[in-house]
Amino acid sequence: MANDATLEGFRLSYGRGRCSSVILPHAMIADTRDDLIGCLAAKLLNTPGGWSPTKESMRQHLERLTCMHGYEGALLDYRDYQLTRVGQSFQYDVPQGKRGFLNQFAGNRVRLVCTHNGPFRKWVRVGLVWHGCE
């Protein structure tokens, strides 16, 4: 009695359960450029031309910067996290009960930023978003 042809069947199959690791596009919050990481990610993503030594240097700097700020890194499936290019980033309010890599950030706003591009998995750094002295 498979219900794969129904919308509910699709949601359960693609979403991998009720509290899936998938981030839907409507839940993504546009990233800001008001700190070093957001600014560098946007600059890397929007620099015209192909991959160059300058872009590679910027990518390495972004990787070091996120690491210094305590961002956790993981190889993630681009279909779950919607990140396909180096420098692409967004913010996300992680709900309680979230599954997958983001469960450690449940209840917090995080920034996800792609710092390396592979064929099926992307190296993504995830860290808490800090707002002033809160």
C-alpha positions in Angstrom: 0.0 0.0 0.0 2.6 2.6 -1.1 1.5 6.2 -1.2 4.5 7.4 -3.2 2.2 9.0 -5.8 0.6 11.3 -3.2 1.9 14.6 -1.9 2.2 13.1 1.6 4.3 10.2 0.1 6.6 12.7 -1.6 7.0 14.7 1.6 7.9 11.7 3.6 10.2 10.3 0.9 12.0 13.5 0.1 11.9 15.0 3.5 13.3 11.7 5.1 10.8 11.9 7.9 8.8 14.4 9.9 11.8 16.4 11.3 14.0 16.1 8.3 17.4 17.6 7.7 16.1 19.3 4.5 16.0 23.1 4.6 13.2 24.4 2.4 13.8 27.6 0.4 11.1 29.6 2.2 12.9 29.0 5.5 16.1 30.5 4.3 16.9 34.0 5.5 19.0 36.2 3.2 22.5 36.6 4.6 23.8 39.9 5.8 27.1 41.6 4.9 27.4 43.3 8.3 30.3 41.2 9.5 33.6 39.9 8.0 32.2 36.4 7.2 29.1 37.7 5.4 31.0 40.3 3.5 33.7 37.9 2.4 31.2 35.3 1.3 29.3 37.8 -0.7 32.5 39.2 -2.3 33.7 35.7 -3.2 30.3 34.7 -4.7 29.9 37.9 -6.7 33.5 38.2 -8.1 33.2 37.9 -11.9 35.1 35.5 -14.0 36.1 31.9 -13.6 38.1 30.3 -10.7 41.4 32.1 -10.3 44.2 32.3 -7.8 42.6 35.4 -6.3 39.3 33.5 -5.7 41.2 30.5 -4.2 43.0 32.9 -1.8 39.6 34.4 -0.8 38.1 30.9 -0.3 41.0 29.9 1.9 40.6 33.1 3.9 36.9 32.4 4.3 37.6 28.9 5.5 40.2 30.2 8.1 37.9 33.0 9.2 34.9 30.7 9.8 37.1 28.2 11.7 38.5 31.0 13.9 34.9 32.1 14.7 34.0 28.6 15.9 32.0 27.5 12.9 31.5 23.7 12.6 32.3 22.1 9.3 30.8 19.1 7.5 30.5 17.5 4.1 26.8 18.0 3.4 24.4 17.0 0.6 23.6 20.1 -1.5 20.0 18.8 -2.0 19.4 19.1 1.8 21.1 22.4 2.4 20.6 24.2 -1.0 24.2 25.3 -1.2 25.8 24.7 -4.6 28.6 27.4 -5.0 31.6 28.5 -3.0 30.6 31.6 -1.1 26.9 31.0 -1.2 25.4 31.5 2.3 22.2 32.1 4.1 20.9 32.3 7.7 18.5 29.9 9.2 16.5 29.6 12.4 17.0 26.0 13.4 13.8 24.6 14.9 13.7 22.4 18.0 13.8 18.7 16.9 15.8 19.3 13.8 17.6 16.2 12.5 20.9 15.8 10.9 24.0 18.0 11.3 22.0 21.0 12.4 20.4 19.4 15.5 23.3 20.7 17.6 22.1 24.3 16.8 18.4 23.7 17.6 16.7 26.9 18.8 19.4 29.3 17.4 19.9 31.3 14.3 22.9 30.1 12.3 24.7 31.0 9.1 25.5 28.3 6.6 28.3 29.1 4.1 29.8 26.9 1.4 33.6 26.9 1.5 34.4 24.0 -0.8 32.6 22.6 -3.8 32.6 18.9 -4.6 30.5 16.9 -7.2 27.8 15.7 -4.8 28.7 17.1 -1.4 29.8 20.5 -0.3 32.0 21.5 2.6 29.8 23.8 4.6 30.6 25.8 7.7 27.8 26.5 10.2 28.0 28.9 13.0 25.9 30.9 15.4 24.9 34.4 14.2 25.9 37.0 16.8 23.9 40.3 17.0 25.8 42.9 18.9 26.1 42.3 22.6 23.1 40.1 23.1 
